[in-house]
Amino acid sequence: MTLQRLSGDPRQAERWCVQVAGAAEATRVLLLLAGTATAAVPGISAAGATPESRRLTAAADAELLLLGPAQQRPHALPPLPAGVSPALIARVVVEQLALEPLVVDAGAAVAPAVPHLQLGYSPARCLSTGAAIERERVHQLLERGRRWGQQLGRLEPRPLLLAECVPGGTSTAQAVLEGLGVPAAGLVSGSLREPAHALKAKLVAQGLAAAALTSPAPAAQVLAAVGDPMQPLAAGLVLEAALAGVPVLLAGGSQMAAVLAVALALCDPSLRPLLVARTAIATTAWVAGEGSSDLAQLLVQIGQRWGAEPVAFASSLRFHGCRSPQLLAFEQGYVKEGVGAGGLAALWELSGRSSAALAAACDQACSQLV
């Protein structure tokens, strides 16, 4: 295994890896889809080349994950500035490890045309409004996540891998982190080749001011003001599943850091060390090595805020030797993470497989892309 540890106690990280590695091919995979009108702000996101195409991103990525690259899919992948959706990486891993992802639509702009659990919610309003999600809906999503986590705790304790697809979600992640009292400006990544730090900071300031929030504010208030629907559902689920003994892999970067921050904010202070001992974030090498953001430092800030530093890793997957120009675009910074790609690549390594084999399989899958 060649995972790079980004943060957290080394012994704790090793124990977590051993636990997950022993059940890698029995891991439960959950992909949460959601939307936010923040994604329509010009210059905020590259998860689709236009605001209209970004409405289709979550549906198209879920269809690629479940149907694969060679199948005709109801929603075409939105055009990107360069590269291909990281859902391709996720698809290769779940297919090769024979995992069966469950897709949950918690408020995407367009529902995926593949089997999924539909919660019947709409996307969040732009975070700059300071009224992104109705308070009642935040509480409903938190409670649903808590129930799911408790139910998983009563089942056979297989690892849980939680992935997301939320265009505009790194902006809501930064807003939620700052609302909770974490200094996140300049540390959060994004889908653009160079994250739009100034624009994000402006939107976050507008949203927190419009909501009249004084940081740090209670988690539910922050989520309602500037969050997206994935965050409360994921945070409730992570909190209860981890405390019930389920090893949790948060597959992603800044967005999963925000989810874990919400879970820590909601957690009884005496149980926070247990929460971080049973949970780890895993992202791609492209996020971990990005010069214009700093996930490791963001996690240090989260650790300082709640007295328990999260464990986090980067997968060693790289595409330098691949033939497909869409994959080489990852190495040029055009695509970095999403749909659980980093976490699933880490799970691949924990299962004893090489990152070179994953790169070759992704190269082959890219050549099949319809």
N, C-alpha and C positions, 0 to 999 in steps of 0.2 A: 504494500500500500504506500502511495506517495502523496497523500493529501498534505497540503500545507496548512499548518495551524495558524490562524490569524489572531486569535484571542482566546482567553480563558486559561484555567489551570491545566497544565500539561497532563497531570495524572487523571484528572477528571475527564479530559479529552480522550485519553487512552482507554479509560473504562467505557466511555460512551461508544467509541469505535468498536471495541471488542463485542459489546452487546449487540450493536446493529449488524456487524459483519456476520455474526452467527445466524442471523435470520434475514439476510439481505434479500433473498429471493422469495421471502414470505411477506415482504413489506406491503402495507396498505398504502395506496397512492390516492390522494384526494387533490383534484384541481379545482380551485375556486375561481369563478369568472365574475367580474363586476365591471362597472363603468363609472366614469365621472365626467361631467361637462368640462372639467379642467383640461381634458385632452384636446378640446377644440380651440384652446387659446393658441393663436399663431406663435410658432417658435418654441413650443413647450415640449414636443414629443416627436420622435421618429418612428413610433410603433405604427407605421402607415404614413405614406407621404403627404396625405391631406387629412383635414378634420373628418371629412365624410368617410374616407377609407378606414380611419381609426375606429369608427363605429362597428366595423366588421371584424376587427382584429381578434377579439376574444372568441367569437364563433369560429372563425377560420382556423385559429390555432387549436381549438378543441377538436375540430374535425380532422386536422392533420395528425394530432396525437392518437385518435382512435382509429382512423381509417388508413393512415400511412401515406407515403408519398406517391405510390403508384396508382392509387384509386382516384377516380373523379370525385371531387368534393363539392358539396352544394355552394359553399362560399369560397371564392378564390382568395388566396393569401394576398393581403393588401400590398401594393408596391412599396418597397423600402428604398431609401436613398442608395443602399448597396446591401448585398448579402441576402440571407434567407432567414426566416423565423427560427429562433432557438427551439421551437416546438419540434423541429426535425431531430435535434439531439435527444429530446425527451422521448420521441417516438422510437428511436433506435434502441434506447435503453429498456423501455417497457416491453418492447417486442422480444428482445434477446433474453431478458430475465423472466419473461412470461408473467409480467405483472398485469393487473387488471385495474386501470385507473377508474375512479368514479368522478364524473364531472358534475359540479354543482353550479348552477346559475343563480348567483346571489344579487343580480342586478346589472347584467350586461345590456348594452344598447340593442344587440341583436342576439336572439337565442341560437345556440348551435343546433344544426340539423342532424344530430347524433343522439343516442340515448343519454339522458342526463337527468339530474334532479332539479326541478324548476321550483324556485322559491317564490316567484311571482312579484319580484320587486323591480323597480326602475333604477337607472343610474343615479348617482348623487349629483347635486348641483355643483357648480364650480366652487372650489374652496374659497375663492376671493369674496363670495357672498357672506361668509361667516354663518351660513345656514345650510350646510351641505346635505344633511340627512335629518329627517324628523327624529326627535328624541325617542319617541315610542318605538320607531323602527330600530334604532340603535339598541335599545333594551331587548327587543325581540331577537335580534341577531346575536347579541351576547348570550342570551339565555339558550337559544337554539344550539350555539356552539358549546356551551357548558354541558347541555344534555348529551350531545354527541360525544364529548370527551368522557363523560361519566360512563356512557354505554360502552365505549371502547375499553375502558378500564375493567369492565366486567367480562369482556371477552378474552379469548386467548391473547396474551400480551405480545402481539407482533408489533414491530416498529411501524410508526406512522410517518409518511412523507407528505408534507403539505406544500403544494405548489399554487401559483396564482397567475392570472392574466388580467391585468387592469391597466389599460392605456391611460397615461397620466398619473399612474400610481406612485412614482417616485416623488412627485410634487406633493401629493396628499401625505406620503410618508414623512417628508420633511416638515410639513405643517403640523402633523400630529406629534412628532418628536419635539418640536419647539413648544407646542402647547403644553406638553407634559414636563417641560423644564430641561430638555436636553439641547445643548447648543449644537445644532446640526448643520447650520449654514456652511456651504462650501465643502461638506463632507459627503453629501448624498450624491450617488451616481444618477444616471439617466440614460434614456435610449439614444439621445443625440451623441454624435461623435465627441463633442465637447459639451458637457452638461450646462444647461441654461441657468447658471447659479443666480445671476442678477434678476432674471425674470421670476424664478422660483421665490427668491427672497421678497420680491415686491408683492407677489400673490399671497404669500404667507402673512406678510405684515398687514395687507388689506383684510384678509380673512379673520385674523385674530382680533384686529381692531373693530371690524364690523360686528363680531360676536361679543365684544367687550370682555374678552377673556384676559385675565391676569395669569401669566405663566409662573409657576405650574398650576394647572387647573385639573379638576377631576376627569378621569379618563372618558367617561360617557359624555361629558360636556364637550371635550375636545373633539371626539369622534363626530358628534352631531354638528359641530361648527365647521370643521375643515377636513373630515375624513372621507373614506369611501366604504361601500358596503362589505368588501372583503375583510376589512380590518377587524370589526367587532366579532364577526363570525369566526374568523381564524383565531383571534385572541382568546375567546371563550373556550374554544376547542383545545388549543394548546395548553391553557392553564389547567383544565380539569384532566385532560389525558395524561399530562406529565405527572401531576400530583397523584394520579391513580396508578402510576408505575409503567406507563407506556413510553418507550424511547421515541422521541419526536425529532424528526429531521425537517427543519424549515428550509425549503429549497428556494433560495433566492438571495438577494443582497439587501439593499437599503429598505425595500418594502417589508421583508421579513424581520429586519431589525426593528422596524416600527411596530410590527405585530408583537414581537417579544417584549418591547417596551410597554405596550398596553397591558400585556399579560402580567408583567412585573408590577405595574401600577395597581392592578386589580388584586394582586396576590397579597395574602397576609404576610407582613414583613418576616415573620419567623420561618415561613415556607419558601422564601425567595431562593435561598441556596439550593433547596431541593429542586425547584423549578429549573434553574440553570444547569444542574447536574444531569437532568434527564432530557435536556433539549439542546440541540446544536443547529447553528445556521451553516449551510454549505452553499457556496456560490462558485462562479467560474473564475478561472485565472485572469480573464479579461477584466472583470470587475475588480478583483483583488489587486491587480497591477496597474489600474488606471491612475495616471498621474494627476488628473484634475478632480479626483474625489478620494476619499479615504475611509473605507469601510472599517478597517481595523481601529482607527482612531474614534470613529463613531461608536463602536462597541465599547471602547474604553470609557467614553462619556456616559454611555448607558450604565455600565458597571459602577461608575462613580455616583450616578444619580440614585441607584437603588441598592448599592452595596453588594452587588453580585455580578461579576463580569461574565457575559455570555461566552460560551464555547463556540468557535466558528472556524471553518475550514475553507480552503479553495481546492477545487479539483485540479489535477495536472493536465487535463485535456487541452491540447493545442492542435492547430490545423496547418502548421507550417509546411508539411510535406504533402498536402492534399492537392488533387488536380482541380477540384471544383472552385471557380472564382468566387462563388457565393460563400464558401467556407473560408477562403483567404481573407474575405472582408471582415471576419471576426478579428483577425490578426491586425487589421488596419484600424480597428476601433469603431467600425460602423455598426456592429451588433455585439452584444455583451452577455445578455442574460434574459431569462423569461421562461414561463411555462415549466418551471422547475428544472431547467437544463443543468445548472450547476450542482444542485442537490442530487439529481439522478446520475450525473456523471460521477459524483462522489460515491454514490451507492454502488455503481458499477465497479469502482476501484475497491470498495470494501468487500465486494463479492469475490475478489481475487483475480479480476480481469485487468488487463493492461489498458492504459489510456491510448496507447498506439493502436490497439485493436478497435477501440471505440472510434477513433479518428478515421480509420479505414472503413468501418461500417457506415459512418456518417457520409463519407465520400461516395460510397456506393449508393446510399439512400438518396443523396443529392442528385445523382445521375438519373434516378427513377422519377424525379419530381414532375408531376403533371401540372 
